[in-house]
């Protein structure tokens, strides 16, 4: 069973290696990632978050009562657009905290599916934010690097307190008492 690695694990700050298109082992890895994501109430997970330096992500931003995961092999963020929005984001690898992150509300992503077919998806809302977040992971960017300098300082203090108090992956609404 795969286990979520948490910050400050150095793997989270490394650029992930491209996957070989059509690699049959990716299907098993994606299924395991899916299980970990659902078990921790996540909406997205990147392979580096489970200790695998591969450019593979799994997301499911649909209704909670319907499981419809989307697996993206070698996803590439082609474009983002729209007026930037700041929303709080949680992360399975930074348990116990949520950080205000500024992102554009629309995204265009190129990827391959597990069969090797090429796709392009244009999306908005939660899916656009989630894809940007997970692709950040593939590029060695955690929530801390994605945050503004001021928010990063606050988040690092909160994260240390959350870790001391036992926050686990999936705990995004944990409220440490440090401000």
C-alpha positions, 0 to 999 in steps of 0.5 A: 500500500502506498503512503503519502509523504509529507513536507518537508520530504525533499522528493516533494521539491524535485521535478518528476520524471516523465512517464513512458506512454503506454507503460502498463505499470502505470495502471496499477500505480494509478489505482493505488493512488486513487485508493490513497486519495479516496481514503484521505478524502482528497480530490487530487494526488500526484505520484510524488506525493506517494514517493514516486517521481513520475509525472502522473496525477489522479483527480476526482472533482465531481460530486462526493457520492460519485467516484469518477477519477481521471488519470493524467499521464505526463500532464502539461499546463498549456494555458491559464486565463481569467482574473486571478482568484484567491482560495484556500487550498489544502494538500495531502502532503501538508496536513492540518492547514489550508493556505490562500493560493492565487490561481487563474480560474481557467486551465487548458491541460494536455495529457495522455490517458493510461491507454496512451491516447492524447487529450486536451482538457479545458476546465474551470472551477475546482477542476482547473484549480486542482489540475494546477495544484497537482501539476505544481507537485510534478514540478516540485512546487508545494503549497508553500512555494505556491503561496505569497511570501506573507502567507508562506511565513504564516503557513509554515508556522501553522504547519509546524504546530499542526505536525506537533499536534498530530495532523495526518494526511486528509486533515485540512481543517485542523486548527492549530492555535498559532497565528 
